[in-house]
Amino acid sequence: MEESDAGPLCRKKKDKNVESNRKGKTVKTALFLLFAVLAAASFYLFLQWKAISIADSEIKKQYFALSETIGEFWREKTTKKSDLPVGERAFPVKLIVDGEKRQVWTHARNVAALLQEANLYPGVEDIVIPAMDKFLFPQQTVKITRVIKEIQSEKEIVPFNTIRVASTLLDQGQVRVAREGSAGIRENIYESVKCNGKEISKEIISSRITKEPIEKILEYGVDISFSRSGRAHDLEKVIEVSATAYCPGTPGSGCPIDERGASLCTGFNNDGYTCTGLKAIAGKGTLEKPHIVAVDPQIIPLKSLIFIEGYGFARAEDTGSAIKGSSIDLLFDKHHDACLFGRKTLKVYLLKK
């Protein structure tokens, strides 16, 4: 009985030792695999890392990082407030101001802080590249373009015109100056835009004539008689005019009327009557029914009888704000017909009363 009891006890101890050895091998295998994975991962990361050398004056330091570019590496370092020597001490930046380039050393993290360090305060119109909130990195270029807008006033000479007027007081072929001409003055207001002191654009924003030009009048001698329709007329003078046309501006004329009630042709004087009180109805060009024209009374007196070459007889019965000097405006009943007339250069014979 004693021998048979000791045998099973030995076998049990042996089985426990075998099982313990198996567990030990399994743990070692797992540890080995874990170590292999970590070693492979470390080797892969080592291959991805890049060596970055940064020099600040005489101090040079090397870093290893996963960043793709120097700018990305610098932003990562400055964002994390690292102890990078360049960030603590200073780094160079290229600054271009007013067209002049210089290098400055700065501790600033962005463009706005750099400009504040340099006591540079861009104006509202100035252009800053890169933008004020952009991060800085060594050797970056920051450019400020000064933009100035100015309002300028310039005066311009307006040349005068010369008109020829036929006169019965002169012999045929004789010419004299009846009135000397003088130039006018126009004031132009410009907006000038300058970049770094150089003008890049100049645009007129308003213009007005401060002094009207005065026409020069030349008189020349002509025959004293004028014949039309089998009847002779005595001439006062012959004038070459710029002729346009207008309508009475009444509702039946078809003339455009704005919200204030003013017509395009006669403005607020669209009551159907001329300035002399005559009803504004187009004539036929005959002595019995002459055309109605608007004139400058200083050149052709009101109520004068004239003959318009190609259009017949007319009476000077109206005036207009745009009718100055050697100009006339021929009355039509319809706005459409007045538009078709356009602008013509015609010879006008002023007849003696």
RAJO-V870716 format. One line per field, one symbol per residue. ss: DSSP state (A for helix, B for strand, O for the rest). psi: psi as a letter, one per 40 degrees, with the letter a starting at -180 (. if undefined). Layout:
# RAJO-V870716
ss=???
psi=???
This chain:
# RAJO-V870716
ss=OAAAAAAAAAAAAAAAAAAAAAAAAAAAAAAAAAAAAAAAAAAAAAAAOBBBBBBBOOBBBBBBBOOOOAAAAAAAAAAOOOOOAAAAAOBBBBBBBOOBBBBBBBOOOBAAAAAAAOOOOOOOOOBBBOOOOOBOOOOOBBBBBOBBBBBBBBBBBBOOOBBBBBBBBBBBOOBBBBBOOBOBBBBBBBBBBBBOOBBBBBBBBBBBBBBOOBOBBBBBBOOOBBBBOOBBBBBBBBBBBBBBBBBOOOAAAOOOBOOOOOBOOOBOOOOOBOOOOOBOOOOOOOOOOOBBBBBOOOOOOOOOBBBBOOOBBBBBBBOOOOOOOOBBBBBBOOAAAAAAAOOBBBBBBBBOO
psi=ddddddddddddddddddddddddddddddddddddddddddddddddiihhhhhhbehhiiihieididdddddddddefifhddddciiihhhhhfehhihihieididddddddefhgiideihhhiideiiiiieihhhhhhhhhihihiihhhiiihihhiheeiiheiiihdhiiiiihhhhhihhhhhfehheihhheihihehhihihhhiiiiieihhifehhihidihhhihhaiiieeideeehhhaeeehiddebeffeeiieeeihghiaeeiddgiihihihdddhiieihihhheeaiihgeiiidegibgiihhhididddddddbhihihhhhii.
